[in-house]
Amino acid sequence: MAARGHVQDPNDRRLRPIYDYLDNGNNKMAIQQADKLLKKHKDLHCAKVLKAIGLQRTGKQDEAFTLAQEVAVLEPTDDNSLQALTILYREMHRPELVTKLYEAAVRKVPTSEDYHSHLFMAYARVGEYKKMQQAGMALYKIVPKNPYYFWAVMSLVMQAISAQDEKLSQTMFLPLAERMVEKMVKEEKIEAEAEVQLYFMILERLGKYVEALEVVQGPLGEKLTSELQSRENKCMMLYRRLGRWSECNALSCKLLLKTPDDWQSYLMYFDSFFHLMDESWTPPQEGPQSAEGEVHSTVAQAISFIDERVNTEEAKEAKHQRGPYLARLELIKRLREQNCPEAQQLGEPLELMFQFFVKFGEKPCCITDLKIFLDLLTPDQHVQFINRLMEAVPLGAPGEDGVALPGDPRALQRHLCVTQLSRCLGLQHTADAQSKLNIIKELKAHYRHGLQFGMSCLKTELQFFDMYCVMAAHVYVDLWMETGDQNMLWQCLGLLEEGLSHSSTNAQFKLLLLLLYCHLGAFEPVVDLYSSLDAKHIQHDTIGYLLTRYAEALGQFAAASQSCNFSLRFFHSNQKDTSEYIIQAYKYGAFEKIPEFIAFRNRLNHSLHFAQVRTERMLLDLFLDADITSSLEESVKSMSLCAEEDDIPWDNLRDNRDLTVHVSWNPRDRDLNEEHRQRSVEEETLWLKLRSLTLRLIGCISSLNHPTAPRNSEKTTENGVSAKPSFLQSLLSQLENTINQASQFTEKHAQHQYPFLGPVPSRLARFVTSGCCQCQLASLQLPLHLQELETSGLDDSTELQTQISNLFKSLAVQLQDLLEKCKGDLFEVKDGHSNTQASLLENLVYFVETICITLWVCSYCGSVLRPLKSSLQKKKKKRKEASAATPVVLTGFQEFSGGLKSLLTRALEHIKSQESDLTALKLGSLTLEGQTQTEAEESFMKTAMDKVQSSYLRSLQEIGELLKKRADSFKSLKI
């Protein structure tokens, strides 16, 4: 709206109040003001569009669109109307209509630079690259400016990137783009760095690395100034791609002489050196060794070069840089991998790492620097190494608790680093239970000692030594997983709650609390924890799974709906936002970023998490809102759910989850690995397939029609009844196959758990082991048999009726078994020990979901059996048969309905019983045997327990309310 200030229009004064109302969010007043203005000035098109914007924002989309089209067909050329229509179409998510607006405007005013540039940007929003090229060239002809010409060139590059045929890209689009740039080069019209970058991008995509190198090293390369060492980095990349390792090695040497702390240059130096060594490269007898200078191709040269960097650093009196010292360790690591005995010449890794710790141990980055080189130590050196490091940590005299504490923050940071390295080496993991409790005691003492150094910190700042608290929590988790003693988990929660009270913005505290509460089945505290993380933009995709995985599974349906909305809002805005990024990249000449933005958008559109959230949200809406009446069909229609179409890009799904969001000091054999990642993706994809097929089957059932025409008539076929079973059968077969795959997967990996801080297990295993999958499948198969009965009628289908009646009985037994698996104590305190069973909540949610599906199926069965029963009664009256036997299928359905009502009553009684038991639970009776706790520790632990208890009650309440709604709606079902 702000753009109106640039437009000199005589009607601007009249329109200004409407703009102000819209800008302030007062849409109703904007509509009223627009109506007043239109009464006096019927031809003021902009007022109509502004009214349409007000209507759109008040939810009257159809009226808004009609009003906008009235103006659009007039093909306006005034800026006010065009800009207002552009805003409206963007809000409607109809960017393709903006292109038509400016196409008309360009036809009417063919010499307008503004309209041509707006048309180009409109094409950019919808990805019409061919038209963008044409619009760019048309703009250049009107106003011969370089940026417009290169817009057209970039549009050719985008045609090449998006082309399905790679051959077409390499033989037509990219060569044409290259010729267009070469024309400007020959005419010496290249002006900006962005134009050189685009030329480089074209040559790179064509694989013309030699030509690209000439550009970078020639006069055009002088324009590459926006990034530090831009020319050198591009040369390095091209040398690597050309396999010119001698130049690569010499250039990295030169860069390291200038910037000895540049780690990327060290890596390039080592890569090139070992390639040269593998190739047995020898320098030429005459002339320079390479175009970039001296080349190092022998181990002696490499060792000498790295030693020189270290010695130069040692000679400095000023602040030392870490790069040369780490490079020495990296060279040892690579020489050992090549089985080179010369590695010993560089020194003993234990001693070198100790020297590094002495110099940099008080820096928080010391742990991450040394962690990657711990493999250089032999197992029998681990304890020796930690003891050696502890010698460099100044400690005070032991206190009353026997723990010696460092006296200043630097010493404490050194101690923290040693403790972290000790855990990385697995020394904490191999300790016995009592030793682990002693480790926790020491970690807590150091953490609380460190709080005094952060007393001046702001509330938004982290305490200096929060990692002690996090590590103590990890050791508690180790004890819990090894012993099964849930008291360890309560103490862990209490400690983290204490830590959060001191560092309210510490993300690691929140993430670990979130994970532990979810493992206990308590989702209520998780909502506030995740909200306080203040996840931004892409984080809704990378860590959003932590929230959406548990919300519905633990019975918190309102929170589940809210958490799905958070994620979906981000994904839906991605398309519009990315288009704006692309337009800004064109405007400012950041051409190399445009393919990155496109790839980013595609990555989000193909996100596994996006597909899961969208599917779960639709299922959740159906479970919550659709009863057994026609509301299921209405709900499915409102979602635009088409059962025949599978819109999930299965072959292109991307796993964007950040599985390393939790800080971890686990040794490599206990840490997350590639096998865990792949297994998790396979598991999540299987779960998505199950849920997607279930959703489509529900949509299919909702659309099944029940014609009243005589069977075997033409109308039956026209209405689609005869066509439906084949598609329904196809979906059911797919679901059955997927359930079999899921069962095999679950059985195969039953004994292989993920690391606690690794991927969150999906709902798949519980879905399979609870028997819920088979129960839902059995329920969804019933409509297929009922359709067959509908076609054959009651008179000639005794065998089919018996089969359907048996299916009803089998389904009743499965539902009963499912309810039995929901029974047990959700939260129990006995003899000072607690026990929680979060699996009971998940089973209860699966039971409710299965009941919802069964009731929808029953509703369909009733709609089929009702006319058949009515027809049978009419025949009885005509024949005057007083006491004919009731068909088996009708008896079976009535018995099933009665049994289902009784089952629902028992389920509701069970939930009420659980609520009563939880409410009466006295958590104060929980004591920790062999553990002495302060009053503060007990208070924080009690807080955590109260949160879990409250969450369980909330879950039971929401599950009970939903089940009661379904039970009430089932009462209206009669045949």
N, C-alpha and C positions, 0 to 999 in steps of 0.2 A: 504493500500500500504506500510505502514511503516514496516510491518512485514518482508519484503524482506531482511532487513538488517541482520536477523538472519539466513539466508540461505546461505550456502557456495556452490555456483554453479559456474562452469567455465564460464557460459554464462551471469553471473550477470553484468559484465562490458558492454556487448552488450545491455542488456535490460534496463540498468539504464536510458538512455535518454528518453525512452518511458515512464517509470515510472514518470520521472520528468515532462514531458509534461502533463500526466494525472493528476498528483498532482496539477499542476498549472492551470488546466482547459483548456489547449490548446489541445483539442481533435483532431482537424484536423491534427496538426503536429504530434501527437502521431500515427495517422493512417498512415501518410506518412512514418514516421520512421520505423513503423512495416513492411510496404510493402518493404522498402529497405532491411531490415534485412531478410525478408522471401525469397527475391530473391537469397541471398547468402546462407541462411540456411533454406531450405524448411522444415526440420524436427524439427525446433525449435517451439514446441507446445505453449510455453508460449507467444511467440510473436503473434501468431494467436489469443490467448485469449485476450491479451492486445489490439489488433486491434478491437476485438469484443466489448470490453468495450468502446473504442472510438466511434464505430459505434452506440452503445446503447445510449451514451450520446449526440449524434448528431441527435437522433430521428430515426435512421435506425434500428428499433428493429428486423425486419425479417432477415436482412442480418447478424446482430449480433448473433441471435439465430442459424442460419444455420452454421456459422463459429464455434461457440462454440460447437455445436453437432459433428462437424467433429473431434474435439479434444476429446470430451467426449467419443465417441465410441471406441477410442484407449485405454481407461482406463489408463490415465497417473498416475504415482506414484511420480513424482518430485514435491517438495513443491511449486515451483513457479507457475506451471500450476494449481495445486489444489487450491491454495489460490486465484489466479486470477479468476478461474472459480467460486469459492465461492462468490467472490465480485460481479461478473457479474450476477449470479443467484439471489443474494439478490436484486440487482438493478432492475432486471426483475420481482421481487416479485414471484419467483419460487423456494422457499426453498426446495421443495420436490426433486428437481434435485440434490441438494447437497448431499442428503443421498445416492443416487445412485453412485455418485462419490466416496464417502468414503467406501461404501460397496465393490466396485471393488478394491479400494486400500487396504482394509483389507484382501480381498481374496488373493491378490498378495503378500502382506507383512504381514502375520498373527501375527508377533511378535512385530509390531510397536506400542509402547505406544501412540505416537502422533496421529497416524491414528485412533486408537480405541477411543481415547478421542474426536477427531474431529467428528467421527461417532456418538458418544453419543450426542454431542452438536447439530449435524445436526438433529437427531431425536427429540431433545428437542424443536427445532424451529418449527417443524410441529406437536408436541404433540403426537408422537408415543410412548406412555408410555410402552407398552409391549416390543417393540424393545429396548427402553431405558434400561429396566430391564436386558434384555439379553446382551446388549452391556456393561452395567456396570459390570455384573458378568464375562463376557469374559475378560474385562480389569483387574478385580481383580485377575483372575487366572494367567494372564501374569505378572502383577506387583501387588503383594499383599499389597496394601496400603489401610488404613481405608477409606479415602474419596471415593475411587472407590466402595467399598462395600456398603457404605451408599448411594451412587448414586442409586444403584440398589434397596435398601430399599425404598428410597423416590419415585422411579418410581412405586413401588407397591402401595404406599400411593396415588399417583396421579391416578393410575388405579381405586382405590377405590372411590376417589372423583368424577371422571368423569363417573363412571359406572351408567348406567340407572337403574339397579336393585340394590336397597339398600341392599337387602338380600345377594346378591353376595359380596358386599363390606364387610359386617359384618361377613360373614361366610368363605370367602376365602382370599381376598386380604389383609385385615388388620391383621387377625390372622397369615398369613404367614409372613407379615412384622414384627409382634411382635416376632415370633419365631426366625427370622433371627437376630434381635437385642439381644434377650435373649441369643442366642448362643455366641455372642461377650461378653455379660456381664459375663456369666459363665466362659469364657476363659480369663476374665479380660483384654480384648483388647480395652475397651472404652478409648479413649484418649482425645477427645475434647468436649467442651461445646455443639457444634452443634449436636453431636451424642446423648447427653442426651436430648436435646431439641426435637430431632426427636422421640426418645423413648417416651417422654412425650406426644407428639402430637398423636402418634399411640394409646396409652392407653386412651387418652382423647376422641378420635374419636370412640373407642370401648366402651366408657362409663364405663371403669374400673377406676373410680375415686379413690377408695381405694388403688389400686396398684400404680396409679400415685402419690398419696400422699406419699406412702412408698418410691418411687424413689426420690421425691423432698427432703424428710426428711432424706434419707439415705446417704451413702457415695457418690453416684453419684450426689446428689444435691449440693455437695460442688463445683462442676465444674460450677455451674450456677453463674457466677460472672460478666457478661458483663453489666447487668443492676442493678441499685440501688434497693435494696430490692427485687431482682428477686425471691428468694426462698419464702419470706414472701407473695409476691403478688400472686404467684402460689398457695400457701397453702390457702390463703384467697379465691381464686376463687373456689378451690376444696371443701373447707368447705361449701361454699355457695351452690354448686351443690349437695352436699351430704345432705344438710339441717342440718348440724351440727352447729347450730347457737351459741351454747355456746362457742365452740372453735373460731368461727368467731368473736364473741364479745370480748373474752379475747385477741385474737391476735391484733385486732384493738386498744384495750386499750394500749397494749404494744407499738405499733407503734406510737400512739399519745403521749405517754410519751417521746419517742425519738424525734419525729418531730411534735410538736404541731400545725404546720401550714399546715399539709397535709390534704387538703379538702376531698380527696377520702377516707381516713381513717375515717374521721368524718361521711361521708355518710354510710360507711360500718358499723360503730359502731351503728348508728341510725337504720339502716335496721335490723341488728341482734337483737338489743335491743327490737324493737317493735314486731319482730317475737317471741322472748322469752316471751314477755308480753302476746301476743295473745295465746300462747301455755300454759300459766300459769306454766312456767318452775320453778322447785324448785331444789336447789343444792343437791347433794348426801350427805347422813348423814356422810359417811366416805370417806376418801381420798380426792384428789384435786377436785376442782369444774369442771375442764376440763383439757385436755392435754396441753392447752396453759396458764393455770393459772386462776386467779380470774375472775368471770363472774358477770356482772351487769344485774340484771333481774327485779329490781324494779325502779319505777319512782324516788324515793328518791336517789337511787344510781346514776342514770343517771344525775340528777340535781346536786348532790354533785360533780360528776366527772367533769362536764362542768364548774361548779363554781370554782373548783380547778384550771382548766386550765386558766380561766380568771384571778383569783387572782395571779397565778404564773406570768402571763404576766404583770399584773398591778405592781407587785413588781420589775419588771425590770427597770433599769434606761436607758438602751440602747434602740435601735429602737424596737417599738412594732410590733408584728405580728397580722394580721387581723383574722386569722383562729379561735381562741377561741371566739372572739366577735361575729363572724358570726354564729358559731356553737350554741351559746346561742339562737340567733334568730331562727335558724333552729329547735332547740328543742321545742321552744314555738310554732312554726308553726305546727309541727307534733303532739304535745300534744293537741293542739286545734282541729286538725283533728280527734283525738281519743276522743274528748270531755272530756279530763282529767282536772279537776279543779286545779291540781297541777301546771299548766302552769303559774298561777299568782305568784308562788313563785320565778320565775326567774326575775320578774320585768315587768314594763309597756313597751310594744314595742316602743311607741313614745319616751320615755325617753332613752331607750337603743340605739335606732337609732340616737338620738341626741348626745349621748355620743360617738357613733362610728364616727359621722360626725366631732365632735370636734377633735378627734384623727387623722382621716384620710381624712378629707374633702379636703385637698389640693392635694390629689392624684387623677389623672384622673380615676382610677379604682373605686373610691368611688360610682359613680352613678350606675355602673353595680352591685356592691355589694349590695347596698340598694334597687335597683329596684325590685329584686325578693321577697323582704319582705314587700313591700308597702301594700299588701293585709291584713297585720296584723292591719293596721289602719282602724278605722271606718270612713265613709264618713264625719261625722261632725268633725273629727280630722284633715282633710286634710289642711285646712287653718291654723289651730293652729300649725300644724307640720312645715309648710313652714315659718310661722312667727317666730317660735322658732329657726329654722335653721338660719334665717337672723340675729338673735341676735349674732350669732357666726361669722358673716362676717364683718370685719372692713371696713367701707366705709368713704370716704372723704366728704367734704362739697359739696352740689349740685352746679352744674355749671350753665352757662347761660341758658341751655336748661332744667334745673330742674332735671337733672339726677345726682345722687350721684355715684361716681366711686371709686372702690378700688384703693389703692395707690401702690400696689406691685403685682407681678405675683401670689404669693400664695393666697392672698386675692381674686384676680380675679378668680382663679381656684375654690375657695370655692363658690363664687357667681355663677359661671357657673354651678356647681353641684346643687345648690339650684334651679336654673332656669330649669335645666333638670328634676329634681324631680317634680317641679311644673307642667311641661308639662305631665310627666308620670301620675300624679294624675288627669289630665283632667282639671286643673284650667284655662289653656289657651283656651281650646276648648269651655268652657262654657261662656267665656267672650263675650260681645257684640262687634259689628264691631269697634266702636270708641276705646274701650279698647284694642282690638287687634292691632289697629294702634299705640296706645301708647306703647304696648309691643314691637312692631317692632322697634319703635323709640329708646327704651331703649336698645334693643339687638344690634342695629346698633351702638349706642354710645359706648357700652362696647366693641364691636368688634374692632372698630377703635381706642379706647383707648388702647386695648391690642396689637395693631400693634407695638407700641413703644418698647415692650419687645422682639420683634423678629427681630429687625433691624440688629442684628449681624448674623442672620440665613443665611445659604447658600441658593441658589435658589432652590436646590433640597429638602430642608427641609420645613416642614409644619410650618405655624405660630401657636403659642401656643393656640390661642383662636379662631380658625376657626369655632368651633362648634356654637359660637354665630351667625355667618353668616348663617350656615346651618339651625339653628333653626328659625331665622328670615324668611328664605325662606319658611320653613314649615308653618309658620303663614300666610305668603302671600298666599300660596296655599289654606289654610283653608278659607281665605276670598274670594278667587276666586271661590272656589267650593260652598260656601254658597250664595254669592251675584251674581255670574255670571259676575262680572265686570272684563273684560280682562285686564284692566289697572293694576290690582293687579299682573297679570302674567308678564306683561312687567317690572314692578318694581322688581319683583322677579328675572327675568332673568338678569336685570341690576346689581342687588346686587351680584348675583353669578358670573357674569363676572368680577365684581370688586374684589371679593374674589379670583378668579382664577388668576388675575393679580398680587396678592400678594403671593399666594401659588400655583405655577404653577403645582405642583405634587399632589395636594389634590384630591384623587379619589372621595370623596363624592361630591365635587363641580361638577366634571365632570359627575358623574352618574346622579345627579339631573338635570343638564343642558341637558344632553342627553334625559332624560325622558320628560322634559318640551318642548324641541324643537320638539320631536316626537309627543307629544300631539297637538302641533300647526301645525303639518304636514310639518315641515321643516327638511329634512333629511341631507341637505348639510353640516351644521356645525357638525352634529353627527359623520360623518366619521373621522374628525380630532380629535374629543373628544375621541372616542373609540380607535383610533390609539395611542393617547398619554397615554391611560391607560396602554398600553404595556402588554396586557393580555398574560399570559404564560400558555402553556400546557393545563391542565384540565379546565382552565378558559374559553377556547373557547367553552366548553360544558356548564359550569355552568352560565356564563353571556353572552355568544354569542347570546342568544335569544334576548337580548336588541337591537342588531344590525339587525339581519336577519328578525325580525318580521316586521320592518317598511320599509326596503330598497325598495323592489319592490312595496309594497302597496302604497308608496308615489311617485311613478313614477321615482325614481332614478335608472334606470336599470343598468347602468354601475357600480354604487356603490354596487348595489345588487349582481351583478355577482362577484365583488371583495370580498364582505363580505362572500358570500357562499364559495368562494375559501379558505379564511382564515380558516373557520371551517372545511371544507372537508379535507384540507391538514393535519390538526391535526388528524382527525379520521382515515384517510388512513395510516398515519405513526404509528398509535397506535399499529397495529398488529406486525409490524417489531420491533418497540421499545420495546414492552412488551416481545417479544422473547429474546431480548438481556438482559433485566432485569432478566429473568428466568435463562439464562445461567450464568450470574454473580452470582446469588444466589446459583447455584450448585457449582460453582468454589470456593466460599468463605464459603460454608456450612450454608448459611442462609435459611435453609429448611422451617422454619415456614413462610417465606415471599412468597414462591412459590405459594401456594394456593391463597394468597392475590393478587398476580400479575395476576393470571388466572381470579379471580373474577373481578378484575379491568378491564381487557380486555373485559370480557363479558358484564360488565356494560356499557362500552363505545359502544360496538357493538350493544347493545340493546337500546341505548339512543334515547329517543323521539326526541330530538333536531337533532340528526344525521339523523334520518329518514325524518324529516321535511326538513332539509336543502338539502338533496340529491334529494328529490322530487321537491322542489321549484327550485333548480338549473336546473334540466332537463326541467321543464315547462318553465322557463325563457329562456333557450337556444332555445327552440322551438318557443316561441313567438317572440324572437328577430331575429332568423336566417332563420326559415322555412317559405317560401312563399307558394303560392297555387300551385306551380308546383311540380315536383318530389323531390324537396329539402326536403320536409317533410319526405318522406320515407328514404332519405339518412341520415337525421339528426337522425331519430329513430334508424336506423341501427348502426350509429356511436356510439350511446349511449348504444348499446347492450340491448335495451329495449325490453323485451318480454311481450306482453300484457297478455299472458295466465298465466304468473307466478306472484304471489304476494310475493315478497321477504321481506316484512316487518314483523318482529316477533311480531304480535299484542298481543299475550298472555304474552310476556316477556318484553314489552316496559318499560323502566325505565325513570322516570322524574328526571333528574340530575340538574335541574335549581336551582340556589341559589336565592330563593325568599326573602332572608333577607339581600341582598347585600347593601341595603340602610339603613343607620342608622336611627332609629326611636325612638321617645319618646312618642308614642301614648299610651293612657291607654288601658287596655286589651279589653274593649268592642269595641274599634275602630281599634284594631290591627289585623294583619293577623292571621287567625285561620285555623284549620284543614279542616273545611268545604270549605273555600276559596281554599285551595290547591287541594282538591279532585275535586271541580267543575272546576278548571282551567285545571287539567289533562284531565278530561272528555271533556272539550271544545276543547283543543288542539288535542286530539285524534280524535274527530269528524271532525275537520278541516283537519287533515292529511288524514283521510279516503276519504273525498271529493276530495282532491287534487290528491291523489293516484289513485282513480277511474277515475278522469278526464284524468290524464296522460295515464293510460292504455287504455282508450277509444280512445284517440288521436292516440296511437300506433296501436290500432286495425284498425282504419279507414285508417291509412297509409298503412297497409298491405293488405287491401281488394283488390283482383284482379278482373279484368273485362275480362273474356274470350271472345274470338271472335267466338268460336265454336257455332253451333246452340244450342238453348236452349233445355233442356231435354236430351242432348247427354251425353255420359259417361265422356267426357273430362271435362264437367262442374263439375261433382262430384270430379274427380281426382284433378282438380285445387283448390278445396276447397271452391268453392262458396256456395255450399249447406251446407257445414259444418260451415261456418262463422256466419250465422245469429243466431244460437243457442248460441254461446259464446258472440256475441255482445249483444244479448237479455239479457243474464245473467248479464253482466256488467252494462247494462242500468237499469235493475231491482235493482241491488245493489245500484247504484247511486241514483235512485229515493227513495229507502228506507232510505238511509243515509240523503238525503235532508229533508225527512219528520222528521227524528230524530232531525236533526239540527234545523228545524223550531219549533218543540216542545220544545227543549232545550232553544232556544232563547226566546220563549214566556214565558216559565216557570220562567226564571231568568232575565227577562227584567228590573225588579225593584230592583234587587239585584246587586249592584256594588261592585267590589273589592275595598279594601283600595287603596288610591292613590299610596302608596309605596309598594303595594302588587304585585300580578301577573299582567303582562301586558295583557290586553284583546286581544284575538286572532282576526283574520279577519272574524271569523264566522258570528257574528251578522250583520255586514255591508253586507256581502255576501248574507245573507238571506233577510234582509230588503230592499236591493236595487232591488230585483227581478232578480238579475244576475244568481242565481242558476237555477231558472226555465227556464230562457232564454237559458242558456248553455245546459240544459237537452233537451229542445225542439229542439235545433240545432243538438245535438248528436243523437237524435232519427230518424232524416231524413234518414240516410243511410240504416236503417233497412227497411223502406218502399220502398226506391229506389231499394234495392236488390230484393224485392218482385216484383216490376214492371219489373226489368230486366229479371226475370224468366218468367213472364206471357206475356210480350210484350205490345205494345200499342193498339193492335186491341181488345183484350178481357179484358180490365181493366179500363173501364170508371169510375166505382165507386172508384177504388183505385186512379186513376188520380185526381179525384175531392178531395179525402181525402188529397193527397199530396199537391195539389194546396192550400187547406185551411190551411194546416200546414205552407206553405210559407207565407201566408197572416198573420197568427197569429204571426209568428216569426218576421215579419216586424214591427208589432204593438209593440211587446215586446222590440225590439231594439230601437224603437222610444221613448218608455217610459223610457228606461234605459238612453238614451241621455238627456231626460228632467230632470232627477234626477242629472245630472252633471252640470246643469245651476244654476247660482247664483254668488254672489261676493265672490271670494276666500279670498280677503283681502280688508277691507273697513275701511276708517277713516271718521267719520262724527261727527260734533259737539264736537270735542275733544275726542271722544271715538273711539276705534278700535273694529273691529269684524273680526275674521278669521273663515273659515269653512273648516277644513282639510278633512271633510267627502266628500267634492266635489272632492278632488284629488283622494281619494280611489275609489269613484264611477266612475271617469274617467278612472282609471286603469282597473277596472272591465269591463268597456265598451270596452276598447281596447282589453282585453283578450277575451271577448266574440266575438268581431269582428274577431279576428284571428281564433278562432275555427269555426265561421260561414263561413269564407272564405275557410278553409280547407274542410269543409263539401260541400260548393258550388263547389269546385274543383272536389270532388268525384262525386257530382250530375251531373256535366257537363260531366265527363268521362262516366257516365252511359247513359245520355240522348243523347249524341252526336251520338253514333252508332245507337241508336233507331231512331233518326231523319233522319239519312242518309239512313237507311233501308226503312223508310217510303217514302222518296223522290224517291228512286229507284222503289218502288212499284207503285207510282203515274205515273212515266214515262212509266212503262210497261203498265199500264191500261189507260194511256193518260188522267188522270183526272187533269184538269187544276185548278179547284177551290175547292179542298177539304178543309174542316175546319181543322185548326191547333189543334192538341190534347191539351186538357185542361192543362196537366202537363207542356207542353212546354211553353204555354202562361203564366202559373203561375210562372214558373222559370224565364222567361224573365222579367216579371213585378217585381218580387222580386229582380232580379239583378239590374234593373234600379233604383228601390227604394233604394237599398243598396248603389249604387254609389252616389245618391243624399244625403243620410244620412251621408255618409263619408265626403262629401263636407261641409255639415252643421256643422259637428263635428269639422273639421279643421278650419272652420271660427270661431266657438266658442272659440277654443283654441287661435287663433290669437287675438281675441277680449280680452280674459283674459290677454294675454301677454301685449297688448297695455295698458290696464287699470292699470296693475301692474307697468309697466314702468313709467306711468304718475303719479303714486301715490306720494303724498307729505307727507312723514312721519313727517316732521318738524311741521306740523299743529296739531299734537297730543299733547294735554295738559292734565295735571292731576288735576282735580278739587279737591280743598280742601287739596292738597298735596304740600308742599314746598320741592323742591329738589335742591341740590347743582349742580353746573355746571358739576362736575365729575359724579354724579349720572345720570344726563341727557345724558351725553356722553356715558356711558356704556349701558344705556337703548336704545339709538339710535343705538349703535353697534348691539345689539340683534335684533332690528327691521330690520336693513339692512340685517342681516344674513337670517332672515325669508323671506324677500322679494326676496333676491337673490336665495334662495332655491326654492321658488315657481316658479320663472322664469325658473330655471334649470329643474324642474320637468315638467313644461308645454312644454319646448323645447324638452325634450326627449320623452314625450308622443306624441307630435305632429310629430316628426320625424318618430317614429314607425308607427303611424297611416297613415302617408303619404306613407311610404314604402308599407304598405298593400293595400292602395288605388291604388297605381301605379301597383302593381302586379295583382290586381283584373281586371284592364283594359284588360289584355290579356286573360281573361276567356270568351270564346264564345262557343256557341253550334251551 
